[in-house]
Amino acid sequence: YEYNYNLQLPYTGKSRVALKEEINYGITHAISIEAIQSFIKKNKRELESKGYRTESFLKK
């Protein structure tokens, strides 16, 4: 879904995250910073068109 919203106004809609108070022991999934940077580079134009500022993620 794609929604138009004003970044200057606080969000008052339904919460999309919730606090989870239990600990799940076991396998941890990790994503390398290189994979994250690659994703941002590949999707830079679309991310920025949606209001995300990507420059700080791509600095070295």
PQR file with spaces between the fields and no chain letter, atoms N, CA, C, O and H, PARSE charges and radii, in Angstrom:
ATOM       1  N    TYR     1       0.834   -1.179    0.000 -0.4000 1.5000
ATOM       2  CA   TYR     1       0.000    0.000    0.000 -0.0000 2.0000
ATOM       3  C    TYR     1       0.876    1.239    0.000  0.5500 1.7000
ATOM       4  O    TYR     1       1.984    1.240    0.537 -0.5500 1.4000
ATOM       5  N    GLU     2       0.362    2.280   -0.607 -0.4000 1.5000
ATOM       6  CA   GLU     2       1.094    3.538   -0.605 -0.0000 2.0000
ATOM       7  C    GLU     2       0.171    4.618   -0.056  0.5500 1.7000
ATOM       8  O    GLU     2      -0.953    4.791   -0.526 -0.5500 1.4000
ATOM       9  H    GLU     2      -0.538    2.279   -1.043  0.4000 1.0000
ATOM      10  N    TYR     3       0.662    5.336    0.941 -0.4000 1.5000
ATOM      11  CA   TYR     3      -0.121    6.382    1.584 -0.0000 2.0000
ATOM      12  C    TYR     3       0.605    7.709    1.464  0.5500 1.7000
ATOM      13  O    TYR     3       1.832    7.763    1.552 -0.5500 1.4000
ATOM      14  H    TYR     3       1.575    5.195    1.323  0.4000 1.0000
ATOM      15  N    ASN     4      -0.142    8.767    1.267 -0.4000 1.5000
ATOM      16  CA   ASN     4       0.427   10.108    1.307 -0.0000 2.0000
ATOM      17  C    ASN     4       0.238   10.649    2.711  0.5500 1.7000
ATOM      18  O    ASN     4      -0.852   10.553    3.275 -0.5500 1.4000
ATOM      19  H    ASN     4      -1.139    8.724    1.196  0.4000 1.0000
ATOM      20  N    TYR     5       1.282   11.213    3.273 -0.4000 1.5000
ATOM      21  CA   TYR     5       1.177   11.768    4.612 -0.0000 2.0000
ATOM      22  C    TYR     5       2.145   12.928    4.760  0.5500 1.7000
ATOM      23  O    TYR     5       3.121   13.040    4.017 -0.5500 1.4000
ATOM      24  H    TYR     5       2.167   11.291    2.815  0.4000 1.0000
ATOM      25  N    ASN     6       1.866   13.778    5.717 -0.4000 1.5000
ATOM      26  CA   ASN     6       2.688   14.950    5.998 -0.0000 2.0000
ATOM      27  C    ASN     6       3.670   14.583    7.105  0.5500 1.7000
ATOM      28  O    ASN     6       3.263   14.253    8.219 -0.5500 1.4000
ATOM      29  H    ASN     6       1.074   13.687    6.320  0.4000 1.0000
ATOM      30  N    LEU     7       4.963   14.643    6.796 -0.4000 1.5000
ATOM      31  CA   LEU     7       5.988   14.282    7.775 -0.0000 2.0000
ATOM      32  C    LEU     7       6.026   15.234    8.967  0.5500 1.7000
ATOM      33  O    LEU     7       6.625   14.911    9.993 -0.5500 1.4000
ATOM      34  H    LEU     7       5.294   14.912    5.892  0.4000 1.0000
ATOM      35  N    GLN     8       5.397   16.400    8.848 -0.4000 1.5000
ATOM      36  CA   GLN     8       5.409   17.382    9.928 -0.0000 2.0000
ATOM      37  C    GLN     8       4.315   17.128   10.967  0.5500 1.7000
ATOM      38  O    GLN     8       4.362   17.691   12.060 -0.5500 1.4000
ATOM      39  H    GLN     8       4.910   16.663    8.015  0.4000 1.0000
ATOM      40  N    LEU     9       3.336   16.289   10.637 -0.4000 1.5000
ATOM      41  CA   LEU     9       2.238   16.004   11.560 -0.0000 2.0000
ATOM      42  C    LEU     9       2.481   14.673   12.263  0.5500 1.7000
ATOM      43  O    LEU     9       2.962   13.727   11.639 -0.5500 1.4000
ATOM      44  H    LEU     9       3.298   15.832    9.749  0.4000 1.0000
ATOM      45  N    PRO    10       2.158   14.584   13.546 -0.5600 1.5000
ATOM      46  CA   PRO    10       2.337   13.309   14.249  0.2800 2.0000
ATOM      47  C    PRO    10       1.367   12.256   13.715  0.5500 1.7000
ATOM      48  O    PRO    10       0.244   12.574   13.326 -0.5500 1.4000
ATOM      49  N    TYR    11       1.807   11.022   13.701 -0.4000 1.5000
ATOM      50  CA   TYR    11       0.974    9.907   13.250 -0.0000 2.0000
ATOM      51  C    TYR    11      -0.049    9.576   14.329  0.5500 1.7000
ATOM      52  O    TYR    11       0.308    9.411   15.496 -0.5500 1.4000
ATOM      53  H    TYR    11       2.719   10.763   14.017  0.4000 1.0000
ATOM      54  N    THR    12      -1.302    9.480   13.951 -0.4000 1.5000
ATOM      55  CA   THR    12      -2.360    9.187   14.923 -0.0000 2.0000
ATOM      56  C    THR    12      -3.132    7.924   14.565  0.5500 1.7000
ATOM      57  O    THR    12      -4.131    7.604   15.209 -0.5500 1.4000
ATOM      58  H    THR    12      -1.593    9.614   13.004  0.4000 1.0000
ATOM      59  N    GLY    13      -2.676    7.203   13.543 -0.4000 1.5000
ATOM      60  CA   GLY    13      -3.376    6.000   13.108 -0.0000 2.0000
ATOM      61  C    GLY    13      -3.056    4.798   13.981  0.5500 1.7000
ATOM      62  O    GLY    13      -2.444    4.921   15.041 -0.5500 1.4000
ATOM      63  H    GLY    13      -1.864    7.463   13.020  0.4000 1.0000
ATOM      64  N    LYS    14      -3.482    3.641   13.513 -0.4000 1.5000
ATOM      65  CA   LYS    14      -3.282    2.387   14.226 -0.0000 2.0000
ATOM      66  C    LYS    14      -1.789    2.055   14.314  0.5500 1.7000
ATOM      67  O    LYS    14      -1.044    2.240   13.352 -0.5500 1.4000
ATOM      68  H    LYS    14      -3.979    3.541   12.652  0.4000 1.0000
ATOM      69  N    SER    15      -1.369    1.568   15.470 -0.4000 1.5000
ATOM      70  CA   SER    15       0.028    1.209   15.686 -0.0000 2.0000
ATOM      71  C    SER    15       0.403    0.018   14.818  0.5500 1.7000
ATOM      72  O    SER    15      -0.367   -0.934   14.690 -0.5500 1.4000
ATOM      73  H    SER    15      -1.974    1.418   16.252  0.4000 1.0000
ATOM      74  N    ARG    16       1.589    0.075   14.222 -0.4000 1.5000
ATOM      75  CA   ARG    16       2.051   -1.020   13.371 -0.0000 2.0000
ATOM      76  C    ARG    16       3.170   -1.817   14.032  0.5500 1.7000
ATOM      77  O    ARG    16       3.664   -2.786   13.455 -0.5500 1.4000
ATOM      78  H    ARG    16       2.215    0.848   14.326  0.4000 1.0000
ATOM      79  N    VAL    17       3.564   -1.426   15.211 -0.4000 1.5000
ATOM      80  CA   VAL    17       4.571   -2.159   15.980 -0.0000 2.0000
ATOM      81  C    VAL    17       4.034   -2.358   17.388  0.5500 1.7000
ATOM      82  O    VAL    17       3.150   -1.632   17.842 -0.5500 1.4000
ATOM      83  H    VAL    17       3.163   -0.639   15.680  0.4000 1.0000
ATOM      84  N    ALA    18       4.575   -3.336   18.055 -0.4000 1.5000
ATOM      85  CA   ALA    18       4.129   -3.598   19.420 -0.0000 2.0000
ATOM      86  C    ALA    18       5.323   -4.051   20.250  0.5500 1.7000
ATOM      87  O    ALA    18       6.277   -4.624   19.724 -0.5500 1.4000
ATOM      88  H    ALA    18       5.293   -3.926   17.686  0.4000 1.0000
ATOM      89  N    LEU    19       5.261   -3.792   21.528 -0.4000 1.5000
ATOM      90  CA   LEU    19       6.299   -4.209   22.452 -0.0000 2.0000
ATOM      91  C    LEU    19       6.195   -5.707   22.675  0.5500 1.7000
ATOM      92  O    LEU    19       5.114   -6.235   22.938 -0.5500 1.4000
ATOM      93  H    LEU    19       4.486   -3.326   21.956  0.4000 1.0000
ATOM      94  N    LYS    20       7.330   -6.386   22.567 -0.4000 1.5000
ATOM      95  CA   LYS    20       7.373   -7.823   22.813 -0.0000 2.0000
ATOM      96  C    LYS    20       8.230   -8.030   24.044  0.5500 1.7000
ATOM      97  O    LYS    20       9.419   -7.713   24.029 -0.5500 1.4000
ATOM      98  H    LYS    20       8.208   -5.958   22.353  0.4000 1.0000
ATOM      99  N    GLU    21       7.655   -8.550   25.096 -0.4000 1.5000
ATOM     100  CA   GLU    21       8.343   -8.630   26.375 -0.0000 2.0000
ATOM     101  C    GLU    21       8.921  -10.002   26.688  0.5500 1.7000
ATOM     102  O    GLU    21       9.290  -10.259   27.834 -0.5500 1.4000
ATOM     103  H    GLU    21       6.689   -8.807   25.108  0.4000 1.0000
ATOM     104  N    GLU    22       9.008  -10.868   25.724 -0.4000 1.5000
ATOM     105  CA   GLU    22       9.607  -12.175   25.985 -0.0000 2.0000
ATOM     106  C    GLU    22      10.911  -12.306   25.199  0.5500 1.7000
ATOM     107  O    GLU    22      11.076  -11.686   24.149 -0.5500 1.4000
ATOM     108  H    GLU    22       8.709  -10.659   24.793  0.4000 1.0000
ATOM     109  N    ILE    23      11.810  -13.096   25.702 -0.4000 1.5000
ATOM     110  CA   ILE    23      13.092  -13.313   25.042 -0.0000 2.0000
ATOM     111  C    ILE    23      13.018  -14.631   24.286  0.5500 1.7000
ATOM     112  O    ILE    23      12.657  -15.663   24.851 -0.5500 1.4000
ATOM     113  H    ILE    23      11.675  -13.600   26.556  0.4000 1.0000
ATOM     114  N    ASN    24      13.360  -14.588   23.016 -0.4000 1.5000
ATOM     115  CA   ASN    24      13.423  -15.804   22.209 -0.0000 2.0000
ATOM     116  C    ASN    24      14.885  -16.173   22.020  0.5500 1.7000
ATOM     117  O    ASN    24      15.615  -15.494   21.298 -0.5500 1.4000
ATOM     118  H    ASN    24      13.654  -13.750   22.557  0.4000 1.0000
ATOM     119  N    TYR    25      15.305  -17.232   22.661 -0.4000 1.5000
ATOM     120  CA   TYR    25      16.678  -17.692   22.514 -0.0000 2.0000
ATOM     121  C    TYR    25      16.779  -18.545   21.261  0.5500 1.7000
ATOM     122  O    TYR    25      15.825  -19.223   20.882 -0.5500 1.4000
ATOM     123  H    TYR    25      14.712  -17.783   23.248  0.4000 1.0000
ATOM     124  N    GLY    26      17.930  -18.507   20.626 -0.4000 1.5000
ATOM     125  CA   GLY    26      18.115  -19.347   19.445 -0.0000 2.0000
ATOM     126  C    GLY    26      18.891  -18.613   18.377  0.5500 1.7000
ATOM     127  O    GLY    26      19.812  -17.851   18.670 -0.5500 1.4000
ATOM     128  H    GLY    26      18.705  -17.956   20.934  0.4000 1.0000
ATOM     129  N    ILE    27      18.517  -18.846   17.158 -0.4000 1.5000
ATOM     130  CA   ILE    27      19.243  -18.294   16.014 -0.0000 2.0000
ATOM     131  C    ILE    27      18.943  -16.807   15.876  0.5500 1.7000
ATOM     132  O    ILE    27      17.793  -16.374   15.958 -0.5500 1.4000
ATOM     133  H    ILE    27      17.768  -19.465   16.920  0.4000 1.0000
ATOM     134  N    THR    28      19.991  -16.049   15.667 -0.4000 1.5000
ATOM     135  CA   THR    28      19.865  -14.620   15.412 -0.0000 2.0000
ATOM     136  C    THR    28      20.172  -14.366   13.942  0.5500 1.7000
ATOM     137  O    THR    28      21.144  -14.897   13.404 -0.5500 1.4000
ATOM     138  H    THR    28      20.925  -16.401   15.600  0.4000 1.0000
ATOM     139  N    HIS    29      19.362  -13.573   13.314 -0.4000 1.5000
ATOM     140  CA   HIS    29      19.588  -13.233   11.911 -0.0000 2.0000
ATOM     141  C    HIS    29      20.277  -11.875   11.859  0.5500 1.7000
ATOM     142  O    HIS    29      19.791  -10.898   12.429 -0.5500 1.4000
ATOM     143  H    HIS    29      18.573  -13.142   13.751  0.4000 1.0000
ATOM     144  N    ALA    30      21.399  -11.826   11.178 -0.4000 1.5000
ATOM     145  CA   ALA    30      22.147  -10.576   11.059 -0.0000 2.0000
ATOM     146  C    ALA    30      22.280  -10.216    9.585  0.5500 1.7000
ATOM     147  O    ALA    30      22.388  -11.089    8.723 -0.5500 1.4000
ATOM     148  H    ALA    30      21.794  -12.619   10.715  0.4000 1.0000
ATOM     149  N    ILE    31      22.269   -8.927    9.318 -0.4000 1.5000
ATOM     150  CA   ILE    31      22.446   -8.423    7.956 -0.0000 2.0000
ATOM     151  C    ILE    31      23.680   -7.543    7.968  0.5500 1.7000
ATOM     152  O    ILE    31      23.789   -6.632    8.789 -0.5500 1.4000
ATOM     153  H    ILE    31      22.182   -8.218   10.018  0.4000 1.0000
ATOM     154  N    SER    32      24.605   -7.808    7.068 -0.4000 1.5000
ATOM     155  CA   SER    32      25.850   -7.040    7.036 -0.0000 2.0000
ATOM     156  C    SER    32      25.585   -5.608    6.590  0.5500 1.7000
ATOM     157  O    SER    32      24.630   -5.337    5.863 -0.5500 1.4000
ATOM     158  H    SER    32      24.517   -8.548    6.401  0.4000 1.0000
ATOM     159  N    ILE    33      26.440   -4.701    7.034 -0.4000 1.5000
ATOM     160  CA   ILE    33      26.317   -3.298    6.621 -0.0000 2.0000
ATOM     161  C    ILE    33      26.500   -3.168    5.118  0.5500 1.7000
ATOM     162  O    ILE    33      25.910   -2.288    4.491 -0.5500 1.4000
ATOM     163  H    ILE    33      27.216   -4.921    7.625  0.4000 1.0000
ATOM     164  N    GLU    34      27.318   -4.045    4.535 -0.4000 1.5000
ATOM     165  CA   GLU    34      27.514   -4.018    3.078 -0.0000 2.0000
ATOM     166  C    GLU    34      26.213   -4.356    2.347  0.5500 1.7000
ATOM     167  O    GLU    34      25.906   -3.751    1.320 -0.5500 1.4000
ATOM     168  H    GLU    34      27.798   -4.760    5.044  0.4000 1.0000
ATOM     169  N    ALA    35      25.455   -5.311    2.867 -0.4000 1.5000
ATOM     170  CA   ALA    35      24.170   -5.659    2.248 -0.0000 2.0000
ATOM     171  C    ALA    35      23.179   -4.506    2.372  0.5500 1.7000
ATOM     172  O    ALA    35      22.416   -4.234    1.446 -0.5500 1.4000
ATOM     173  H    ALA    35      25.705   -5.802    3.702  0.4000 1.0000
ATOM     174  N    ILE    36      23.194   -3.835    3.514 -0.4000 1.5000
ATOM     175  CA   ILE    36      22.305   -2.690    3.725 -0.0000 2.0000
ATOM     176  C    ILE    36      22.685   -1.551    2.789  0.5500 1.7000
ATOM     177  O    ILE    36      21.815   -0.943    2.165 -0.5500 1.4000
ATOM     178  H    ILE    36      23.814   -4.057    4.266  0.4000 1.0000
ATOM     179  N    GLN    37      23.990   -1.256    2.687 -0.4000 1.5000
ATOM     180  CA   GLN    37      24.446   -0.191    1.793 -0.0000 2.0000
ATOM     181  C    GLN    37      24.109   -0.513    0.341  0.5500 1.7000
ATOM     182  O    GLN    37      23.705    0.372   -0.413 -0.5500 1.4000
ATOM     183  H    GLN    37      24.696   -1.750    3.194  0.4000 1.0000
ATOM     184  N    SER    38      24.273   -1.767   -0.051 -0.4000 1.5000
ATOM     185  CA   SER    38      23.943   -2.178   -1.415 -0.0000 2.0000
ATOM     186  C    SER    38      22.455   -1.975   -1.694  0.5500 1.7000
ATOM     187  O    SER    38      22.084   -1.481   -2.758 -0.5500 1.4000
ATOM     188  H    SER    38      24.602   -2.486    0.561  0.4000 1.0000
ATOM     189  N    PHE    39      21.605   -2.355   -0.743 -0.4000 1.5000
ATOM     190  CA   PHE    39      20.161   -2.165   -0.889 -0.0000 2.0000
ATOM     191  C    PHE    39      19.829   -0.684   -1.052  0.5500 1.7000
ATOM     192  O    PHE    39      19.038   -0.310   -1.918 -0.5500 1.4000
ATOM     193  H    PHE    39      21.907   -2.757    0.122  0.4000 1.0000
ATOM     194  N    ILE    40      20.438    0.156   -0.216 -0.4000 1.5000
ATOM     195  CA   ILE    40      20.160    1.595   -0.275 -0.0000 2.0000
ATOM     196  C    ILE    40      20.615    2.167   -1.608  0.5500 1.7000
ATOM     197  O    ILE    40      19.901    2.964   -2.215 -0.5500 1.4000
ATOM     198  H    ILE    40      21.080   -0.147    0.488  0.4000 1.0000
ATOM     199  N    LYS    41      21.806    1.767   -2.074 -0.4000 1.5000
ATOM     200  CA   LYS    41      22.300    2.265   -3.365 -0.0000 2.0000
ATOM     201  C    LYS    41      21.373    1.860   -4.503  0.5500 1.7000
ATOM     202  O    LYS    41      21.063    2.673   -5.374 -0.5500 1.4000
ATOM     203  H    LYS    41      22.387    1.120   -1.580  0.4000 1.0000
ATOM     204  N    LYS    42      20.928    0.603   -4.499 -0.4000 1.5000
ATOM     205  CA   LYS    42      20.057    0.109   -5.567 -0.0000 2.0000
ATOM     206  C    LYS    42      18.684    0.778   -5.542  0.5500 1.7000
ATOM     207  O    LYS    42      18.048    0.921   -6.587 -0.5500 1.4000
ATOM     208  H    LYS    42      21.180   -0.057   -3.791  0.4000 1.0000
ATOM     209  N    ASN    43      18.224    1.188   -4.365 -0.4000 1.5000
ATOM     210  CA   ASN    43      16.876    1.742   -4.207 -0.0000 2.0000
ATOM     211  C    ASN    43      16.878    3.215   -3.824  0.5500 1.7000
ATOM     212  O    ASN    43      15.866    3.739   -3.359 -0.5500 1.4000
ATOM     213  H    ASN    43      18.740    1.071   -3.517  0.4000 1.0000
ATOM     214  N    LYS    44      18.010    3.886   -4.018 -0.4000 1.5000
ATOM     215  CA   LYS    44      18.203    5.276   -3.586 -0.0000 2.0000
ATOM     216  C    LYS    44      17.099    6.206   -4.104  0.5500 1.7000
ATOM     217  O    LYS    44      16.501    6.957   -3.333 -0.5500 1.4000
ATOM     218  H    LYS    44      18.832    3.460   -4.396  0.4000 1.0000
ATOM     219  N    ARG    45      16.843    6.149   -5.379 -0.4000 1.5000
ATOM     220  CA   ARG    45      15.858    7.065   -5.981 -0.0000 2.0000
ATOM     221  C    ARG    45      14.467    6.856   -5.384  0.5500 1.7000
ATOM     222  O    ARG    45      13.789    7.823   -5.037 -0.5500 1.4000
ATOM     223  H    ARG    45      17.329    5.539   -6.005  0.4000 1.0000
ATOM     224  N    GLU    46      14.045    5.606   -5.265 -0.4000 1.5000
ATOM     225  CA   GLU    46      12.709    5.330   -4.716 -0.0000 2.0000
ATOM     226  C    GLU    46      12.620    5.700   -3.238  0.5500 1.7000
ATOM     227  O    GLU    46      11.616    6.261   -2.800 -0.5500 1.4000
ATOM     228  H    GLU    46      14.596    4.821   -5.547  0.4000 1.0000
ATOM     229  N    LEU    47      13.664    5.391   -2.466 -0.4000 1.5000
ATOM     230  CA   LEU    47      13.669    5.744   -1.045 -0.0000 2.0000
ATOM     231  C    LEU    47      13.563    7.252   -0.864  0.5500 1.7000
ATOM     232  O    LEU    47      12.787    7.731   -0.037 -0.5500 1.4000
ATOM     233  H    LEU    47      14.480    4.935   -2.821  0.4000 1.0000
ATOM     234  N    GLU    48      14.354    8.007   -1.647 -0.4000 1.5000
ATOM     235  CA   GLU    48      14.330    9.466   -1.533 -0.0000 2.0000
ATOM     236  C    GLU    48      12.998   10.042   -1.999  0.5500 1.7000
ATOM     237  O    GLU    48      12.542   11.051   -1.461 -0.5500 1.4000
ATOM     238  H    GLU    48      14.985    7.618   -2.318  0.4000 1.0000
ATOM     239  N    SER    49      12.369    9.418   -2.989 -0.4000 1.5000
ATOM     240  CA   SER    49      11.061    9.915   -3.449 -0.0000 2.0000
ATOM     241  C    SER    49       9.991    9.738   -2.375  0.5500 1.7000
ATOM     242  O    SER    49       8.962   10.414   -2.399 -0.5500 1.4000
ATOM     243  H    SER    49      12.740    8.598   -3.426  0.4000 1.0000
ATOM     244  N    LYS    50      10.237    8.825   -1.433 -0.4000 1.5000
ATOM     245  CA   LYS    50       9.297    8.597   -0.330 -0.0000 2.0000
ATOM     246  C    LYS    50       9.693    9.365    0.925  0.5500 1.7000
ATOM     247  O    LYS    50       9.083    9.189    1.980 -0.5500 1.4000
ATOM     248  H    LYS    50      11.072    8.276   -1.414  0.4000 1.0000
ATOM     249  N    GLY    51      10.723   10.226    0.816 -0.4000 1.5000
ATOM     250  CA   GLY    51      11.085   11.091    1.928 -0.0000 2.0000
ATOM     251  C    GLY    51      12.246   10.617    2.778  0.5500 1.7000
ATOM     252  O    GLY    51      12.612   11.288    3.743 -0.5500 1.4000
ATOM     253  H    GLY    51      11.218   10.369   -0.041  0.4000 1.0000
ATOM     254  N    TYR    52      12.839    9.469    2.443 -0.4000 1.5000
ATOM     255  CA   TYR    52      13.987    8.990    3.216 -0.0000 2.0000
ATOM     256  C    TYR    52      15.244    9.725    2.776  0.5500 1.7000
ATOM     257  O    TYR    52      15.442    9.982    1.588 -0.5500 1.4000
ATOM     258  H    TYR    52      12.542    8.924    1.660  0.4000 1.0000
ATOM     259  N    ARG    53      16.085   10.058    3.735 -0.4000 1.5000
ATOM     260  CA   ARG    53      17.352   10.731    3.448 -0.0000 2.0000
ATOM     261  C    ARG    53      18.448    9.676    3.490  0.5500 1.7000
ATOM     262  O    ARG    53      18.766    9.148    4.556 -0.5500 1.4000
ATOM     263  H    ARG    53      15.925    9.849    4.700  0.4000 1.0000
ATOM     264  N    THR    54      19.024    9.370    2.335 -0.4000 1.5000
ATOM     265  CA   THR    54      19.964    8.255    2.235 -0.0000 2.0000
ATOM     266  C    THR    54      21.423    8.655    2.374  0.5500 1.7000
ATOM     267  O    THR    54      22.279    7.786    2.532 -0.5500 1.4000
ATOM     268  H    THR    54      18.765    9.799    1.470  0.4000 1.0000
ATOM     269  N    GLU    55      21.727    9.932    2.320 -0.4000 1.5000
ATOM     270  CA   GLU    55      23.137   10.340    2.286 -0.0000 2.0000
ATOM     271  C    GLU    55      23.921    9.885    3.510  0.5500 1.7000
ATOM     272  O    GLU    55      25.093    9.534    3.378 -0.5500 1.4000
ATOM     273  H    GLU    55      21.031   10.639    2.191  0.4000 1.0000
ATOM     274  N    SER    56      23.326    9.878    4.675 -0.4000 1.5000
ATOM     275  CA   SER    56      24.068    9.492    5.880 -0.0000 2.0000
ATOM     276  C    SER    56      24.354    7.990    5.922  0.5500 1.7000
ATOM     277  O    SER    56      25.278    7.563    6.615 -0.5500 1.4000
ATOM     278  H    SER    56      22.374   10.163    4.781  0.4000 1.0000
ATOM     279  N    PHE    57      23.590    7.190    5.203 -0.4000 1.5000
ATOM     280  CA   PHE    57      23.823    5.748    5.180 -0.0000 2.0000
ATOM     281  C    PHE    57      24.943    5.362    4.228  0.5500 1.7000
ATOM     282  O    PHE    57      25.506    4.273    4.344 -0.5500 1.4000
ATOM     283  H    PHE    57      22.839    7.537    4.640  0.4000 1.0000
ATOM     284  N    LEU    58      25.271    6.233    3.297 -0.4000 1.5000
ATOM     285  CA   LEU    58      26.231    5.885    2.263 -0.0000 2.0000
ATOM     286  C    LEU    58      27.592    6.519    2.471  0.5500 1.7000
ATOM     287  O    LEU    58      28.481    6.341    1.639 -0.5500 1.4000
ATOM     288  H    LEU    58      24.813    7.118    3.202  0.4000 1.0000
ATOM     289  N    LYS    59      27.784    7.256    3.559 -0.4000 1.5000
ATOM     290  CA   LYS    59      29.080    7.876    3.840 -0.0000 2.0000
ATOM     291  C    LYS    59      30.075    6.818    4.263  0.5500 1.7000
ATOM     292  O    LYS    59      29.714    5.822    4.890 -0.5500 1.4000
ATOM     293  H    LYS    59      27.062    7.402    4.236  0.4000 1.0000
ATOM     294  N    LYS    60      31.337    7.041    3.913 -0.4000 1.5000
ATOM     295  CA   LYS    60      32.402    6.114    4.333 -0.0000 2.0000
ATOM     296  C    LYS    60      33.454    6.851    5.097  0.5500 1.7000
ATOM     297  O    LYS    60      34.434    6.249    5.536 -0.5500 1.4000
ATOM     298  H    LYS    60      31.631    7.850    3.403  0.4000 1.0000
